[in-house]
Amino acid sequence: MVEKYLYETLVEEFGRRSLAKIAIPTCLKDNLNPRYELRPYQIDAFQRFICYYENDFEFKNSPLC
């Protein structure tokens, strides 16, 4: 059986619009090099991480192997 990637599970669970509404904390942005803007894929990755970190999932504590 082919398992889904985490980002696929998050999109199914919350939807793209809900993920897009997650704000990236300024403390995170302030620790990055100010000469470079975040790229869209980096923003997506931060939003997905925050969503995963702040929510409970049944598979969250299971090993990935």
Secondary structure, DSSP 8 states (H G I E B T S, - for coil): -----HHHHHHHHHHHHHHHT----HHHHHTS-TTS---HHHHHHHHHHHHHHHS--TTTTS---
